Structures are given as C-alpha cells and as structure tokens.
Amino acid sequence: MNSDNSSDRLAQHLRLLAAGLPPGGRLPSVRTLMRELAVGPVTVRQAVDRLSRDGTLEARPGIGTFTRGRTPRPAAAADLGWQSVALGPGRVETAALSRLCLVAPDRARALNAGYLPQELQATAAIAAAAARVLRRPGVWSRMPVEGLEALRAWFAAGTGGCFSAHEVTICPGTQAANAAAFRALARPGDPMLIESPTYVGAIAAARAAGLELVPVPTDADGLRPGQLEAAFARTGARLLYCQPTYAVPTGTVLEASRRAAVLACVVRAGAFLIEDDWARDFHLGPGPAPPPLCADDRDGHVILVRSLTKSAAPGLRIGAICAKGAALERLRAARLTDDFFVPGLLQETALQLVTAPGWPRHLRGLQGALRERRDGLAAAVRRHLGPQSLGRVPAGGLHLWVALPPGVSDLAVEHEAEAAGILVSAGRHWHPAEADRPMLRLSFGAAGPDWIDGCVAALAGIVAEASGRAMVTGRPGQGQGSALDPLRAEP
C-alpha cells in the first residue's frame, strides 16, 4: 500500500514535471529522482512505466527518460510574431552564458563547469547550518537592504581592513553584484573598460546595462598599464572591470609591479575600478594569496566584489559588494530596486556556515582536491595536446586557458566535443570583441581524477581532426597570435 501510494505521488510529480518540458525534453535521471525525492528504484520504475503506458513519457534504456513528442492542435497554435515587432532588436547576447549555466547530463565530462562539483561542495555543512537556522523565529522576517550586520562584518574582515562592515552590502551572488555596479556607476551608452579576455557573465551584464565595452588587452602578467592608460585617454571612460587575482578564463594574477600602475591610471582618470575577487578561496599556490587591489586604494576608487557561492555550493547565492562614499549609496539604491533584500534564510545559513569550526577545514580540503585536479588536468593537456598548448599553470582559480593549433575553429571543437560527451568552452566566448587566437577554457574543478586523462585524449583526437581539416582547406585562423605562446608577456 505504501509502495503504491509512493508510486502514485511520484507519477503525479513526473507528470507535472513533464508538462513544463518541451517535446523530447529530458527528465532527471533515476539516481537524481531517488536522491531528491527519497524514493527507491522500484518506485521510480513503476511511476515511469505508468506514464510510458499512457503516452506521457518515453524511456530509452541506457540513455534516459524523455517527454513524448506531441503534435500541437491547430486550434491551440498561437501567432506570436507580433512580439518581434513590439520588442525590436535584441539588446543582450546570452548564448555563451546560457551554455555555461546548463546542467550537464549525467554521463557528460564537464570541463566547462564554473562551479564546484557536488562532491566538493559544502553540502553537509550547509544542511546542518540551515537546520539550525530554520528553528529561529525571525528567519522569514524582512531583512535590512544592506544585509545582516554579522555577515557584513565577516565579509569586511576578509578584505584585510580595506572595508568596514557598514561599507559592505550583501548580494545574491557576484553576478548580481556586478550587474548592480554596472548600472549604478555608469549610464546606458557610457564606455566601460574591461580586460580581454574576461568573465563572460560580466560581458553579458555590462551589455544588459547598455554600456559600450572597450577591451583592454592582457598578457601573462594581467592588465597592461600602457594600454589601459591609452584606453582611458581615448574613451574618457570612468569605469573599469577587472579580476586581478586568478582571472577567468586565463587564471592570471596581476603582476606585483603593475598594481600601482593600474591604480594610478584609474586615479588619473577619476574612475572606478570594479575588482571581481571571486577566487580568493581558491588560492592553490605556496605562500599567501596576493592581497586585493583595494589594499592600496585610499580614496574609494576600488569597488570590491566577493563570492561565497563559489566555495560553498551553487545554490547558496551569497556574495558581497564593498564600496565607500557616494558610490556605496548608489550601489545600495540599485540593489534596493532589484529585489529589496537577500532572503534571511540564505543570509543566516551563510553566517552559520562560515562561522562554524568546520569552515576552515572545508576550505583546506577543497584547496587540496583542486590542486590535485589542476595538476592532473595540466599534465593530461600537455601530454595529449602538446606542451605548447598550455603556458603558465595558474596558482589558483578553477580554469586552464589552452591554446589550439592555428587555423582550428574553437567553436567547432566545442560543438564536436559536446557531441562526444565532453563539455568545453570556446575561447571566443570570453572576449568582449574579436579573439586573436583559437583557445579553449577547460575547468579542472569538476575534472574527475579517474576519467580526466582519457577525456583529454579524446579531446585531442577531436582537435587533431579539426586541425587536419584546417590544413586541407587552408582556412585562416583567429588572428595572428601564435598558439606556441598563448599568454605571451608584452610591455
């Protein structure tokens, strides 16, 4: 009886889930359903069989369960063409960002992941923290716009004294923090300087804010101060976005001798520098991580963005944005109009998590695992794609920036690898303008030690085939940059 009731409830759940998917849409795997709904495999099979018999689902052994294709009734067909006229031309291109946000199929080898895999997330600690929080009567109450005082103080302490608690605003992740900063500190049509290549989410958010992106080239030592100075002078920009520490996608760190020069450029321009310090918890090298740029800023030019989501779990959408003076008030106004405040449940859970004794242990264990995965992926890349494909191995972050042979289309490699069950990210997605050479961003965070070597070997075969086609057709590559030196240093 209990089994039948469980099967009935699961069948109803799957029917509602299938109704929200397009024809041919894939349902979660059996293992996922068992884990998320606390049911056994027999219950799942009974529910799937029932819906397969009535034509709702189609089970494909060894592949997955899908919604059946349905032919829309002519009477139900809608003419939505008017919307194209009403909306006009699109303002935001999010195809690359959408690809990164897709949940990878169970059997895919996700070398494009921007978040920790489940086995490295702090899920047990988050569950324990949330259980404690749920017993607190005020957790569902209205929160201050700027966030919980104690959580703001924790983020402030992590800046090394650059900011105090009252200069911190809690945000639902760094994507929201960056988007708020772009809107608050510039107007639509304004130029914004942005390092190139850079984080695709920042590119999308800046374009959504209507800003004109001006790429500033980088090399193995980060932003090039001479090019930055020229860009400020040419455009009159008052906003710069950069990642001085373990930048996405390259993993570079702004070289110590350039820090003062970059800040001096910003000060002379009377501009703001948005420092996206997303990867501070992912320092993997010997010695301490480099301090944030805000440590050298006295007069409020640097706006610091920090993430907790990255080192905890994707669902704990918590980040912080730190600023001084009038910029702080502008940022809080932008956050207020977005969603009033971050829910108390998330903030209280985050606070319980990071103040528990187990949080430092989680970070140490995480860094050790990431170090092993980074070294394993780097060794596999050099073994199968050649030593020329990978320059400096980053001392932190989650990604490797890998060069393809001249003439190879990184987009073609991305698509062909996906067809083979290997998810990678084409380098062109990470440029605010044209890319000067074909590259791939490979993420080592989700790289399983048991499959990474074979996966990269298969990827090398795809690259070799693409290279052979390029040689036969004589098709030119992306720019004139040499793949032998994917991050060559320039003055």
C-alpha positions as CSV (number, residue, x, y, z in Angstrom):
1,M,0.0,0.0,0.0
2,N,2.7,2.4,0.9
3,S,4.7,1.5,-2.2
4,D,1.6,2.1,-4.3
5,N,1.0,5.5,-2.7
6,S,4.6,6.5,-3.3
7,S,4.4,5.4,-6.9
8,D,1.1,7.4,-7.3
9,R,2.7,10.5,-5.8
10,L,5.9,10.2,-7.9
11,A,3.8,9.6,-11.1
12,Q,1.9,12.9,-10.4
13,H,5.2,14.7,-9.7
14,L,6.7,13.4,-13.0
15,R,3.5,14.3,-14.9
16,L,3.8,17.9,-13.7
17,L,7.5,18.0,-14.5
18,A,6.9,16.7,-18.0
19,A,4.2,19.3,-18.6
20,G,6.8,22.0,-18.1
21,L,9.2,20.5,-20.6
22,P,9.2,20.7,-24.4
23,P,8.5,17.6,-26.5
24,G,11.6,15.4,-26.2
25,G,12.7,17.1,-23.0
26,R,14.9,15.0,-20.7
27,L,13.8,14.2,-17.2
28,P,16.2,13.9,-14.3
29,S,18.0,10.6,-14.0
30,V,16.7,7.7,-11.8
31,R,19.5,8.3,-9.4
32,T,18.7,12.0,-9.2
33,L,15.0,11.3,-8.5
34,M,15.9,8.7,-5.8
35,R,18.2,11.2,-4.1
36,E,16.0,14.3,-4.3
37,L,12.7,12.6,-3.5
38,A,13.9,9.9,-1.1
39,V,12.3,7.0,-3.1
40,G,13.6,3.7,-4.1
41,P,14.4,2.5,-7.7
42,V,11.3,0.2,-7.8
43,T,9.1,3.2,-7.1
44,V,10.7,5.2,-9.8
45,R,10.4,2.4,-12.4
46,Q,6.7,1.9,-11.5
47,A,6.0,5.6,-12.0
48,V,7.9,5.8,-15.3
49,D,6.3,2.7,-16.6
50,R,2.8,4.1,-15.8
51,L,3.5,7.3,-17.6
52,S,5.1,5.5,-20.5
53,R,2.0,3.4,-21.0
54,D,-0.3,6.4,-21.1
55,G,2.0,8.2,-23.6
56,T,3.4,10.9,-21.4
57,L,7.0,9.7,-21.2
58,E,9.3,7.6,-23.3
59,A,12.0,5.6,-21.5
60,R,15.2,4.9,-23.6
61,P,17.3,2.3,-21.8
62,G,20.8,3.4,-21.2
63,I,20.0,7.0,-22.3
64,G,17.3,8.5,-20.2
65,T,13.6,9.3,-19.9
66,F,12.1,11.9,-22.2
67,T,8.7,13.6,-22.8
68,R,7.0,12.2,-25.9
69,G,6.7,14.5,-28.9
70,R,3.3,16.0,-29.2
71,T,1.7,17.4,-32.3
72,P,0.1,20.7,-31.3
73,R,-3.5,21.1,-32.1
74,P,-4.2,23.6,-34.9
75,A,-6.7,25.4,-32.8
76,A,-4.2,25.9,-30.0
77,A,-1.5,27.3,-32.3
78,A,-0.7,30.9,-31.4
79,D,0.7,33.7,-33.6
80,L,3.5,35.2,-31.6
81,G,5.0,37.1,-34.5
82,W,3.8,40.5,-33.1
83,Q,6.2,40.2,-30.3
84,S,9.2,40.6,-32.6
85,V,7.8,43.9,-33.8
86,A,6.9,45.1,-30.3
87,L,10.3,44.2,-28.8
88,G,12.5,45.4,-31.5
89,P,16.1,44.2,-31.8
90,G,17.6,42.2,-29.0
91,R,19.9,44.1,-26.6
92,V,21.6,41.3,-24.8
93,E,23.5,38.2,-26.1
94,T,23.5,35.5,-23.5
95,A,24.1,32.3,-25.6
96,A,27.5,31.7,-24.2
97,L,26.4,32.4,-20.6
98,S,23.3,30.2,-21.1
99,R,25.5,27.3,-22.2
100,L,27.6,27.6,-19.0
101,C,24.5,27.5,-16.8
102,L,23.1,24.4,-18.3
103,V,23.1,21.4,-16.0
104,A,25.4,18.8,-17.6
105,P,23.9,15.4,-18.5
106,D,24.8,12.6,-16.1
107,R,27.4,10.9,-18.4
108,A,28.9,14.1,-19.8
109,R,32.5,15.1,-18.9
110,A,32.0,18.6,-17.8
111,L,35.2,20.6,-18.5
112,N,33.2,23.8,-18.8
113,A,31.9,23.9,-15.2
114,G,32.2,27.2,-13.4
115,Y,31.1,25.8,-10.0
116,L,32.3,23.0,-7.8
117,P,31.0,19.5,-8.4
118,Q,28.8,18.1,-5.8
119,E,31.5,16.0,-4.1
120,L,33.5,19.2,-3.4
121,Q,30.6,21.3,-2.2
122,A,30.0,22.1,1.5
123,T,26.5,20.5,1.3
124,A,26.6,18.6,4.6
125,A,27.7,21.7,6.4
126,I,25.1,23.9,4.7
127,A,22.4,21.4,5.5
128,A,23.4,21.5,9.2
129,A,23.6,25.3,9.2
130,A,20.1,25.5,7.5
131,A,18.6,23.1,10.1
132,R,19.8,25.4,12.9
133,V,18.5,28.5,11.2
134,L,15.1,27.1,10.4
135,R,14.4,26.9,14.1
136,R,14.9,30.6,14.5
137,P,11.6,32.5,14.5
138,G,12.9,35.6,12.7
139,V,14.4,33.8,9.7
140,W,11.4,34.7,7.4
141,S,11.2,38.3,8.5
142,R,12.2,41.3,6.5
143,M,15.9,41.9,6.2
144,P,17.9,45.1,6.0
145,V,18.7,46.2,2.5
146,E,22.4,46.1,3.2
147,G,22.2,42.6,4.8
148,L,22.8,41.1,8.2
149,E,25.3,43.0,10.3
150,A,27.2,40.0,11.4
151,L,27.5,38.6,7.8
152,R,28.7,42.0,6.6
153,A,31.3,42.1,9.3
154,W,32.5,38.7,8.2
155,F,33.0,39.8,4.6
156,A,34.6,43.0,5.8
157,A,37.1,41.1,7.9
158,G,38.0,39.1,4.8
159,T,39.1,42.3,3.0
160,G,42.0,42.7,5.4
161,G,40.8,46.0,6.7
162,C,40.0,47.6,3.3
163,F,36.4,48.0,4.2
164,S,34.3,48.1,7.4
165,A,31.0,46.3,8.0
166,H,28.9,49.4,7.2
167,E,30.6,49.6,3.7
168,V,29.5,46.0,2.7
169,T,26.2,45.1,1.0
170,I,25.1,41.5,0.8
171,C,24.1,40.4,-2.7
172,P,22.6,37.2,-4.2
173,G,25.9,36.2,-5.8
174,T,28.6,38.1,-7.6
175,Q,26.6,38.2,-10.9
176,A,24.0,40.3,-9.2
177,A,26.8,42.4,-7.6
178,N,28.5,43.1,-10.9
179,A,25.2,43.9,-12.6
180,A,24.2,46.3,-9.9
181,A,27.6,48.0,-10.1
182,F,27.4,48.4,-13.8
183,R,24.0,50.1,-13.6
184,A,24.8,52.2,-10.6
185,L,28.2,53.6,-11.6
186,A,27.5,54.3,-15.3
187,R,24.7,55.3,-17.6
188,P,23.5,53.5,-20.8
189,G,25.8,54.3,-23.7
190,D,28.8,55.1,-21.4
191,P,32.1,53.4,-22.2
192,M,33.4,50.8,-19.8
193,L,36.9,49.4,-19.9
194,I,37.1,45.6,-19.5
195,E,40.1,43.3,-19.6
196,S,40.2,41.0,-22.5
197,P,39.6,38.0,-22.3
198,T,37.4,38.2,-19.3
199,Y,34.4,36.7,-17.5
200,V,31.5,36.0,-19.9
201,G,28.9,36.9,-17.2
202,A,30.4,40.3,-16.8
203,I,30.3,40.9,-20.5
204,A,26.6,39.9,-20.6
205,A,25.7,42.0,-17.6
206,A,27.5,45.1,-18.9
207,R,25.8,44.8,-22.3
208,A,22.4,44.4,-20.5
209,A,23.2,47.7,-18.7
210,G,23.6,49.3,-22.1
211,L,27.4,50.0,-21.7
212,E,29.8,50.2,-24.5
213,L,32.6,47.7,-23.8
214,V,36.1,48.8,-24.6
215,P,38.5,45.8,-24.4
216,V,41.9,46.3,-22.8
217,P,44.4,43.6,-23.7
218,T,46.1,41.4,-21.1
219,D,49.1,39.1,-21.1
220,A,50.6,36.5,-18.8
221,D,51.0,39.3,-16.1
222,G,47.5,40.7,-16.3
223,L,46.3,44.1,-17.5
224,R,48.9,46.1,-19.5
225,P,49.1,49.5,-17.9
226,G,50.2,51.3,-21.1
227,Q,47.2,50.0,-23.0
228,L,44.9,50.9,-20.0
229,E,46.2,54.5,-19.9
230,A,45.6,54.8,-23.7
231,A,42.1,53.4,-23.4
232,F,41.2,55.9,-20.6
233,A,42.5,58.8,-22.6
234,R,40.8,57.8,-25.9
235,T,37.4,57.0,-24.4
236,G,37.0,59.2,-21.3
237,A,35.7,56.1,-19.5
238,R,35.0,56.3,-15.8
239,L,34.6,52.6,-15.1
240,L,37.0,49.6,-15.3
241,Y,36.1,45.9,-14.6
242,C,39.0,43.5,-13.9
243,Q,39.9,40.4,-12.0
244,P,43.4,41.0,-10.6
245,T,43.6,37.5,-8.9
246,Y,43.1,34.3,-10.8
247,A,41.2,35.9,-13.7
248,V,38.6,34.0,-15.6
249,P,39.3,32.4,-18.1
250,T,43.1,32.7,-18.0
251,G,43.9,32.2,-14.4
252,T,46.4,35.1,-14.4
253,V,47.3,37.3,-11.5
254,L,48.1,41.0,-11.9
255,E,51.9,41.2,-11.5
256,A,53.1,43.0,-8.4
257,S,54.9,45.7,-10.3
258,R,51.8,46.5,-12.3
259,R,49.4,47.0,-9.4
260,A,50.5,50.6,-8.6
261,A,50.5,51.5,-12.3
262,V,46.9,50.2,-12.9
263,L,45.6,52.0,-9.8
264,A,47.4,55.2,-10.9
265,C,45.7,55.0,-14.3
266,V,42.3,54.7,-12.5
267,V,43.1,57.6,-10.2
268,R,44.2,59.9,-13.0
269,A,41.1,59.2,-14.9
270,G,38.9,59.9,-11.9
271,A,37.4,56.4,-12.5
272,F,36.1,53.4,-10.5
273,L,37.7,50.0,-10.7
274,I,35.3,47.1,-10.1
275,E,37.6,44.4,-8.6
276,D,36.0,41.0,-9.0
277,D,37.7,38.9,-6.3
278,W,35.7,35.8,-6.9
279,A,38.5,33.2,-6.5
280,R,40.2,34.2,-3.2
281,D,39.1,31.0,-1.6
282,F,40.7,29.1,-4.5
283,H,44.4,30.0,-3.8
284,L,46.4,26.9,-4.6
285,G,49.9,28.1,-4.6
286,P,52.6,28.2,-1.9
287,G,52.5,31.2,0.4
288,P,49.6,33.6,0.8
289,A,47.4,34.8,-2.0
290,P,48.1,38.3,-3.2
291,P,46.1,41.0,-1.4
292,P,43.2,42.6,-3.2
293,L,43.9,45.9,-5.1
294,C,41.7,47.7,-2.6
295,A,44.5,47.3,-0.1
296,D,46.4,50.0,-2.0
297,D,43.4,52.3,-2.5
298,R,42.8,55.2,-0.1
299,D,40.2,57.3,-1.8
300,G,37.4,54.9,-2.7
301,H,38.3,54.2,-6.4
302,V,38.1,50.4,-5.9
303,I,34.7,48.6,-5.7
304,L,35.3,45.1,-4.3
305,V,33.1,42.1,-5.2
306,R,33.5,38.9,-3.2
307,S,31.8,35.5,-3.5
308,L,30.8,32.8,-1.0
309,T,28.7,30.8,-3.5
310,K,31.8,29.6,-5.4
311,S,33.5,27.9,-2.5
312,A,30.3,26.7,-0.8
313,A,27.6,25.5,-3.3
314,P,25.8,26.9,-6.3
315,G,22.5,27.1,-4.5
316,L,23.9,29.3,-1.7
317,R,23.6,32.5,-3.7
318,I,25.6,34.9,-1.4
319,G,28.1,37.5,-2.3
320,A,29.1,40.9,-1.2
321,I,29.9,44.3,-2.8
322,C,32.1,46.7,-0.9
323,A,32.3,50.5,-1.6
324,K,32.9,53.8,0.1
325,G,31.2,57.2,-0.1
326,A,28.6,58.2,-2.6
327,A,29.3,55.0,-4.7
328,L,28.1,52.9,-1.7
329,E,24.7,54.8,-1.7
330,R,24.3,54.4,-5.4
331,L,25.0,50.7,-5.2
332,R,22.5,50.2,-2.4
333,A,19.9,52.0,-4.3
334,A,20.5,49.7,-7.3
335,R,20.2,46.7,-5.1
336,L,17.0,48.0,-3.4
337,T,15.3,48.4,-6.8
338,D,16.3,44.8,-7.8
339,D,14.8,42.8,-5.0
340,F,14.7,44.7,-1.7
341,F,17.0,42.3,0.1
342,V,18.6,38.8,0.1
343,P,16.3,36.4,1.9
344,G,17.1,35.9,5.6
345,L,17.2,32.1,5.3
346,L,20.2,32.4,2.9
347,Q,21.9,35.0,4.9
348,E,21.5,33.3,8.2
349,T,22.6,30.0,6.7
350,A,25.7,31.6,5.2
351,L,26.6,33.1,8.5
352,Q,26.1,29.9,10.4
353,L,28.3,28.1,7.7
354,V,31.3,30.4,7.7
355,T,31.4,30.9,11.5
356,A,31.3,27.2,12.2
357,P,34.6,25.4,13.2
358,G,34.3,23.2,10.1
359,W,34.5,26.0,7.5
360,P,38.4,26.4,7.6
361,R,38.6,22.6,7.3
362,H,36.3,22.6,4.3
363,L,38.5,25.2,2.6
364,R,41.7,23.3,3.3
365,G,40.2,20.1,2.0
366,L,38.8,21.9,-1.1
367,Q,42.1,23.5,-1.9
368,G,43.9,20.2,-1.7
369,A,41.4,18.5,-4.0
370,L,41.5,21.3,-6.5
371,R,45.3,21.3,-6.5
372,E,45.3,17.6,-7.4
373,R,42.7,18.1,-10.1
374,R,44.6,21.1,-11.6
375,D,47.8,19.3,-11.8
376,G,46.1,16.2,-13.3
377,L,44.4,18.2,-16.0
378,A,47.5,20.3,-16.8
379,A,49.5,17.1,-17.1
380,A,46.9,15.5,-19.4
381,V,46.7,18.6,-21.6
382,R,50.4,18.7,-22.1
383,R,50.6,15.0,-22.7
384,H,47.9,14.8,-25.3
385,L,47.6,18.3,-26.8
386,G,51.3,19.1,-26.5
387,P,53.4,21.3,-24.1
388,Q,52.9,24.3,-26.4
389,S,49.1,24.2,-25.7
390,L,49.5,25.3,-22.0
391,G,51.6,28.2,-20.8
392,R,51.8,29.1,-17.1
393,V,49.7,26.8,-14.8
394,P,47.7,29.2,-12.6
395,A,48.3,29.2,-8.9
396,G,44.6,29.4,-8.2
397,G,41.1,29.6,-9.6
398,L,39.3,26.8,-11.4
399,H,40.4,27.0,-15.0
400,L,43.2,26.4,-17.6
401,W,43.5,28.5,-20.7
402,V,44.5,26.1,-23.5
403,A,45.8,27.1,-27.0
404,L,44.6,25.3,-30.1
405,P,46.6,25.0,-33.3
406,P,46.5,27.9,-35.7
407,G,43.6,27.7,-38.1
408,V,41.4,25.5,-35.8
409,S,37.9,26.8,-35.0
410,D,37.4,26.7,-31.2
411,L,33.7,26.8,-31.8
412,A,33.8,23.7,-34.0
413,V,35.9,21.9,-31.4
414,E,33.3,22.9,-28.7
415,H,30.4,21.5,-30.7
416,E,32.2,18.3,-31.8
417,A,33.4,17.7,-28.3
418,E,29.8,18.1,-27.0
419,A,28.6,15.5,-29.4
420,A,31.2,13.2,-27.9
421,G,30.0,13.9,-24.4
422,I,32.8,16.3,-23.5
423,L,31.8,19.8,-22.5
424,V,34.4,22.6,-23.1
425,S,34.1,26.3,-23.6
426,A,35.4,28.0,-26.8
427,G,37.8,30.9,-26.1
428,R,35.9,33.4,-28.3
429,H,33.0,33.5,-25.7
430,W,35.4,35.1,-23.2
431,H,36.3,38.1,-25.4
432,P,34.2,41.3,-25.4
433,A,35.4,41.8,-29.0
434,E,37.1,39.5,-31.6
435,A,39.5,36.8,-30.3
436,D,43.1,37.0,-31.7
437,R,43.7,33.2,-31.5
438,P,41.8,30.0,-31.0
439,M,41.6,28.9,-27.4
440,L,39.6,26.7,-25.0
441,R,38.8,27.3,-21.4
442,L,39.0,24.0,-19.5
443,S,37.8,23.8,-15.9
444,F,39.6,21.5,-13.5
445,G,37.1,21.8,-10.6
446,A,34.8,19.1,-11.9
447,A,37.6,17.1,-13.6
448,G,37.3,13.6,-12.2
449,P,40.7,12.1,-11.5
450,D,39.5,8.7,-12.8
451,W,38.5,9.9,-16.2
452,I,40.4,13.1,-17.0
453,D,43.3,11.5,-18.9
454,G,41.1,9.5,-21.2
455,C,38.8,12.6,-21.7
456,V,41.6,14.8,-22.7
457,A,43.0,12.1,-25.1
458,A,39.6,12.0,-26.8
459,L,39.5,15.8,-26.9
460,A,43.0,15.7,-28.5
461,G,41.6,13.5,-31.2
462,I,38.9,16.0,-32.0
463,V,41.4,18.8,-32.1
464,A,43.7,16.8,-34.5
465,E,40.8,16.1,-36.8
466,A,39.9,19.8,-36.8
467,S,43.5,20.8,-37.4
468,G,43.7,18.4,-40.4
469,R,40.6,19.9,-41.9
470,A,42.0,23.4,-41.5
471,M,45.2,22.4,-43.2
472,V,43.3,20.9,-46.2
473,T,41.0,23.8,-46.6
474,G,43.7,26.4,-45.9
475,R,41.2,28.3,-43.8
476,P,42.8,31.2,-41.8
477,G,42.8,31.0,-38.0
478,Q,41.6,33.5,-35.5
479,G,44.1,36.4,-35.7
480,Q,47.8,36.2,-36.0
481,G,48.7,35.2,-32.4
482,S,50.9,32.1,-32.1
483,A,49.5,29.1,-30.4
484,L,53.0,28.4,-29.1
485,D,52.7,31.2,-26.7
486,P,49.1,31.6,-25.6
487,L,49.9,34.2,-22.9
488,R,53.0,35.9,-24.1
489,A,54.1,38.8,-22.0
490,E,54.2,42.3,-23.6
491,P,55.2,45.6,-22.2
